[in-house]
Amino acid sequence: MTTSAQPLLAVRDLAVEFDTDSAPIRAVDGVSFDVRAGEILGVVGESGCGKSVTALSIVRLLPRPPGRIAGGRVIFEGRDLFSMPIAELRALRGRRMSMIFQDPMSALSPLHRVGDQLVESIRLHEPASPASARARAQEWLEKVGIPDAAQRMRAWPHELSGGMRQRVMIAMALMLRPALLIADEPTTALDVTIQAQIFDLIRELKDAQTAVILITHDMGVVWEMCDRALVMYAGKVVEEAPVRALFAQPRHPYTAGLLRSMPRGPRADRRLVTIPGQVPAPRDYPAGCRFADRCSHVAPACRARAPELYTVDDNHRAACILVPEGRLP
């Protein structure tokens, strides 16, 4: 974790629990990281690692019940979001920080037309006339690749395809040019041409000093888009590093496994390398390293206690006993 500049967002020891019929389970466990203005932080890991729960917790949109923030702090622009009155937090959402959700249908109101929702978002945060807000909303629908934008402004969300709804959500998140953008798998439902357009818009925000948290399964996207990467596994951060350093020399076996699993070259006969096993459920987390059952480097010490995040250098950390021993996965 770098310390050269004051972070725009600082997450410290974030813990999130969900109530179940038997006992609470901890889905996010002691996550800490910083994001600075003009930086894109990629958050990667398999499904169930806690990426989306972390994102929803930052903006206090975690469903309650069953979820709850069990510990930690989130400091945004010097203010603690967890202790902030909800009215102040609502004023920040959309204007100073925005989020692109995985499921656009649950984020868009089914009772209002697409254009009305975009216009309301603009006028809620800026002194714009209805006409100027509508023109701006239509312009952003065109920017995210929606054809016949004027007609789509009058559509209901259920009348749009999943990809179109996703683009509406992206337009809503980007058009106010927030200081912080959290993008949770923002281009999953989009074809490669539209993906490229969306990533160009995100780069424009970065150039204007917007901080971006980009949640993705695609390590290729991390390489192309991100300055730093945060690797999560089973609710914990297992590695954090600048992207080039992470790809060149991963220090955690899980990160190395993710990189080995990337498709390499155009040959159709190349077999994909997989990580054996699956992410354990939160109620089944082991006492030691949570990756131990899937790790080819596992040792008795790995099962005895949970590894701390060891410092490789000023910008690189990894939660693996191989790090202080000087060995690499």
C-alpha positions in Angstrom: 0.0 0.0 0.0 1.6 3.3 -1.1 1.8 6.2 1.2 3.0 9.0 -1.1 -0.3 10.8 -1.2 -3.4 11.2 0.9 -5.9 8.6 -0.3 -9.3 9.7 -1.6 -10.8 6.5 -0.1 -9.3 4.6 2.8 -10.9 1.2 3.9 -9.6 -0.1 7.2 -10.3 -3.5 8.7 -13.7 -3.9 7.0 -15.7 -6.8 8.4 -19.2 -7.8 7.1 -21.4 -10.5 8.5 -24.7 -12.1 7.3 -27.3 -13.7 9.6 -28.2 -17.3 8.9 -30.6 -19.7 10.7 -27.7 -21.2 12.6 -25.2 -18.5 13.3 -23.8 -15.3 11.7 -21.2 -15.9 8.9 -18.4 -13.5 8.1 -18.2 -12.8 4.4 -15.6 -10.0 4.5 -12.9 -10.3 7.1 -10.5 -7.5 7.9 -10.2 -5.9 4.4 -8.0 -2.8 4.1 -6.9 -0.7 1.1 -6.5 2.8 -0.2 -7.6 4.4 -3.5 -6.1 7.7 -4.7 -7.5 10.3 -7.1 -6.7 9.4 -10.7 -6.1 5.8 -9.9 -7.8 2.6 -11.0 -7.8 -0.2 -8.5 -8.7 -3.6 -9.9 -10.4 -6.0 -7.4 -10.2 -9.6 -8.6 -11.0 -13.1 -7.3 -13.5 -15.9 -7.9 -17.2 -15.6 -7.2 -17.8 -15.7 -3.5 -14.6 -14.0 -2.5 -16.3 -10.9 -1.1 -15.7 -8.4 -3.9 -19.3 -7.1 -4.4 -20.1 -7.2 -0.7 -17.0 -5.0 0.0 -18.2 -2.6 -2.7 -21.8 -2.4 -1.3 -20.5 -1.9 2.2 -18.4 1.1 1.2 -21.4 3.0 0.0 -23.6 1.6 2.8 -26.0 -0.2 0.4 -25.6 -3.6 1.9 -29.1 -5.2 2.4 -30.0 -5.1 6.1 -31.1 -7.7 7.1 -29.4 -10.1 6.6 -26.1 -8.2 6.2 -24.4 -5.9 8.6 -21.1 -4.1 8.9 -19.4 -5.8 11.9 -16.3 -3.6 12.1 -13.9 -1.3 10.4 -14.0 2.2 8.9 -14.4 3.8 5.5 -12.9 7.3 5.1 -13.9 9.2 2.0 -12.5 12.7 1.4 -11.5 12.8 5.1 -15.0 11.8 6.4 -16.1 8.5 8.0 -18.9 7.1 5.8 -20.0 4.7 8.5 -20.7 7.4 11.0 -22.2 9.9 8.5 -25.9 10.7 8.8 -27.9 9.0 6.1 -29.1 12.3 4.6 -25.5 13.5 4.1 -24.5 10.1 2.6 -27.4 10.3 0.1 -26.1 13.7 -1.0 -22.7 12.2 -1.7 -24.1 9.2 -3.6 -24.4 10.0 -7.3 -22.6 13.3 -7.0 -19.2 12.6 -5.3 -19.4 8.8 -5.6 -21.2 6.5 -8.0 -21.6 2.8 -8.4 -22.3 0.6 -11.4 -24.2 -2.4 -10.2 -24.0 -6.0 -11.5 -27.7 -6.2 -11.8 -29.1 -3.2 -13.6 -32.8 -4.3 -13.3 -32.6 -4.2 -9.5 -31.0 -0.7 -9.6 -33.4 0.9 -12.1 -36.9 1.8 -10.9 -39.5 -0.2 -12.9 -42.1 2.6 -12.2 -40.3 5.4 -14.1 -39.1 5.9 -17.7 -35.4 5.7 -18.4 -35.1 9.3 -19.3 -36.9 10.5 -16.2 -34.6 8.6 -14.0 -31.5 10.1 -15.6 -32.9 13.6 -15.5 -33.9 13.2 -11.8 -30.3 12.1 -11.0 -28.9 15.2 -12.7 -31.3 17.7 -11.1 -31.0 16.1 -7.7 -27.3 17.0 -7.5 -27.0 20.0 -9.9 -28.9 23.2 -10.6 -30.0 22.2 -14.1 -33.2 23.0 -16.0 -35.4 20.1 -17.1 -34.5 20.8 -20.7 -30.8 21.0 -20.2 -30.8 17.9 -17.9 -32.8 15.9 -20.6 -30.3 17.0 -23.3 -27.4 15.9 -21.2 -29.0 12.6 -20.3 -29.6 11.9 -24.0 -26.0 12.8 -24.8 -24.7 10.3 -22.3 -27.0 7.5 -23.6 -25.3 8.1 -27.0 -21.9 8.1 -25.4 -22.5 4.6 -23.9 -23.6 3.3 -27.3 -27.4 3.2 -27.1 -28.9 3.7 -30.5 -32.0 5.9 -31.0 -31.2 7.6 -27.6 -34.1 10.0 -27.9 -36.5 7.1 -28.2 -34.9 5.1 -25.4 -35.3 8.0 -23.1 -39.1 7.4 -23.3 -38.7 3.6 -22.7 -39.5 1.7 -19.5 -36.6 -0.4 -18.1 -38.4 -3.7 -18.9 -38.6 -2.7 -22.6 -34.8 -2.7 -22.8 -32.5 -5.6 -23.2 -30.1 -6.5 -20.3 -27.2 -5.0 -22.2 -29.1 -1.7 -22.8 -30.1 -1.5 -19.1 -26.5 -2.0 -18.2 -25.5 0.9 -20.4 -28.2 3.1 -18.8 -26.7 2.3 -15.4 -23.2 3.2 -16.7 -24.5 6.5 -18.1 -26.2 7.3 -14.8 -23.0 6.6 -12.9 -20.6 8.5 -15.2 -22.6 11.6 -16.3 -22.0 13.5 -13.0 -18.3 12.8 -13.2 -17.9 11.6 -9.5 -14.8 11.7 -7.5 -15.1 8.0 -6.9 -16.6 5.4 -9.2 -17.2 1.8 -8.1 -17.8 -0.4 -11.1 -18.9 -4.0 -10.3 -18.4 -6.1 -13.5 -19.6 -3.1 -15.5 -19.3 -4.6 -19.0 -20.2 -8.3 -18.5 -23.4 -8.1 -20.6 -21.9 -6.0 -23.4 -20.2 -6.9 -26.6 -16.5 -6.1 -27.1 -17.1 -3.0 -29.2 -19.3 -1.4 -26.5 -16.9 -2.6 -23.8 -14.1 -0.7 -25.4 -16.3 2.5 -25.5 -17.1 2.1 -21.8 -13.5 1.6 -20.8 -12.6 4.7 -22.9 -15.1 6.7 -20.9 -13.7 5.4 -17.6 -10.2 6.3 -18.7 -11.5 9.9 -19.4 -12.7 10.0 -15.8 -9.4 8.7 -14.6 -7.6 11.5 -16.5 -9.9 14.0 -14.8 -8.7 12.6 -11.4 -11.6 10.3 -10.7 -10.7 7.3 -8.5 -12.0 4.0 -9.8 -12.6 0.7 -8.1 -13.0 -1.8 -10.9 -14.3 -5.2 -9.8 -13.7 -7.9 -12.5 -13.0 -11.6 -13.1 -11.0 -10.7 -16.2 -7.3 -10.5 -15.6 -6.9 -9.1 -19.1 -9.1 -6.1 -18.1 -6.9 -5.6 -15.0 -3.8 -5.5 -17.2 -5.3 -3.1 -19.7 -7.2 -0.8 -17.3 -5.7 -0.8 -13.8 -2.8 0.8 -12.0 -3.0 -1.5 -8.9 -4.7 -4.8 -8.2 -6.2 -6.2 -5.0 -6.6 -9.9 -5.0 -9.3 -11.3 -2.7 -9.9 -14.9 -1.6 -12.5 -16.2 0.9 -13.3 -12.7 2.3 -9.7 -11.6 2.7 -7.1 -9.7 0.8 -4.3 -12.1 -0.2 -2.2 -9.8 -2.4 -2.0 -6.2 -3.4 0.5 -4.7 -5.8 1.0 -2.5 -8.9 -0.4 -4.4 -11.9 2.9 -4.7 -13.7 4.6 -6.1 -10.6 1.7 -8.4 -9.9 1.8 -9.9 -13.4 5.6 -10.1 -13.5 6.1 -11.7 -10.1 3.0 -12.8 -8.1 3.8 -13.5 -4.5 0.7 -15.5 -3.5 -0.1 -19.0 -5.0 -3.7 -18.0 -5.6 -2.6 -15.0 -7.7 -0.2 -17.2 -9.6 -3.0 -19.6 -10.2 -5.3 -16.8 -11.6 -2.6 -15.7 -14.0 -1.8 -19.2 -15.1 -5.5 -19.7 -15.9 -5.6 -16.9 -18.4 -6.0 -18.0 -22.1 -2.6 -17.8 -23.9 -2.3 -17.5 -27.6 -4.8 -18.2 -30.4 -4.2 -22.0 -30.7 -7.5 -23.9 -30.2 -5.7 -27.0 -28.7 -4.3 -25.1 -25.8 -5.8 -26.5 -22.5 -6.8 -23.9 -19.9 -5.0 -24.4 -16.6 -7.4 -24.4 -13.6 -7.1 -24.1 -9.9 -8.4 -27.3 -8.3 -11.2 -27.2 -5.8 -13.5 -24.2 -5.0 -13.7 -21.3 -2.7 -14.9 -22.5 0.7 -18.2 -21.2 2.1 -17.9 -18.7 4.9 -19.1 -21.2 7.5 -16.4 -23.6 6.4 -13.4 -21.3 6.5 -10.4 -23.1 8.0 -8.4 -21.8 10.9 -5.2 -21.3 8.9 -4.7 -20.1 5.4 -8.0 -20.2 3.6 -6.3 -21.3 0.3 -4.5 -24.2 1.9 -6.7 -27.0 0.6 -6.2 -25.8 -3.0 -2.5 -24.8 -2.8 0.4 -26.9 -4.2 2.8 -25.2 -1.8 0.9 -26.0 1.4 2.9 -26.8 4.5 1.9 -27.7 8.0 2.4 -24.1 9.2 -0.2 -23.0 6.6 -3.0 -24.9 8.4 -1.8 -23.9 11.9 -2.5 -20.2 11.7 -3.8 -17.5 9.3 -0.9 -15.7 7.5 -0.6 -11.9 7.9 -0.2 -9.6 4.9 3.6 -9.5 4.6 5.3 -6.5 3.0 7.3 -7.4 -0.1 8.2 -3.8 -0.7 6.6 -0.4 -0.2 3.9 -1.1 -2.9 3.5 -4.9 -2.7 1.9 -7.1 0.0 1.0 -10.8 0.1 -0.6 -13.1 2.7 1.6 -16.1 2.3 4.3 -17.7 4.5 6.5 -18.0 1.4 7.1 -14.2 1.4 9.2 -13.9 4.6 11.0 -17.1 3.7 12.1 -15.6 0.4 10.4 -18.2 -1.7 8.0 -17.6 -4.6 5.0 -19.6 -5.6 
